[in-house]
Amino acid sequence: MVRFMKNISGIFVISTLMLFTVACGLEANEGSRNAGESPNEKIKVVSTIAQIGEPISVIGGDLVEVESLMGPSVDPHLYNPTQSDISKVDRADIILYNGLNLEANMVEIFNQIGESKPVLAIGEVISADLLLEDEEGAVDPHIWFDLELWQTALEEAVEELKAYAPEHKDYFEENKLNYFERLNELKKESEKLADISEKQRVLVTAHDAFGYFGAMHDMKVVGLQGLSTEDEIGVSDINSTIEIIKEFEVPAIFVESSINQDSIQAVIEGAANDGMEVDLGGELFSDAMGEPNTEEGTYIGMYRHNVETIYKALSKGVD
């Protein structure tokens, strides 16, 4: 696949302006008390993706105020920070992001802000030997699809809360253990995927976001694009995907909530022209979660939705 950079000059200008704004904000705040120092004031946490923010809001409970910069249908691979984002991180007590090059356009800003307040790339605490890589050696950043790895990453985020407010460490620890128990129950629920015929246990999506999910649930994963949505999709990618569908008799393939559906539709049409019917299995959440105040707007609900959608579509016609 061919990798390419989009709007290089625009990103450079945006990054320069953002870094200037951050520097001015840090200088203006120098010597002022940190927000959250008051025992009655909530700890302000800003995360990039909701997969981090929502669990931390549960674990932090009434003691935290969490805001995620990237909402439903937002692609973090291509996301450029806005002036509003910079204001939010400047006011935050703790900033949490995934890292591993997921939020590539924000790393410089986080490095700058990290000189004055806690900033943690929670994915980068994972041992390198547990991380997946593509054929070119790029690390797969989508670690939230491995429930055990995500617990490790979230645990480091909780340690940041404890360090910031040590008087509440027992409260955070108890909430973390309760939340992790729910994740363990979710892992047991997900074992139903093993009931899908081994030959049809093939997950075809728009981009390669489900590698950890596939490794955890013993599924072959095929993404038309690479790890980043900046990768181009060529005719050869579509044709090779159709060949895989034919070889494994894959009954359904899936679109993603944050990715354009055109490439998946092209595969369905191409398979039809080749004499094979393949269904659209439904929409999965990959780089973004669902709308707030919905089940899919929670990390556990999002993961459960994906499991149920995949199970239903790939089990079709299988005894």
ABEGO torsion letter per residue (X at the ends): XBBBBBGAAAAAAAAAAAAAAAAAAAAAABGBBBBGABAABBBBBBBABAAAAAAAAAAAEAABBBBBABBBGBBAAABBBBAAAAAAAAABABBBBAEGGABAAAAAAAAAAAAABBBBBAAAABBAAABBBBAAGBBBABAAABAAAAAAAAAAAAAAAAAABAAAAAAAAAAAAAAAAAAAAAAAAAAAAAABBAAABBBBBABBAAAAAAAAAGBBBBBABBABAABBBBAAAAAAAAAAAAAAGBABBBBBAABBAAAAAAAAAAAAAAGBBBBBAEBBBBABBBBBGBAAABAAAAAAAAAAAAAAAAABGBX
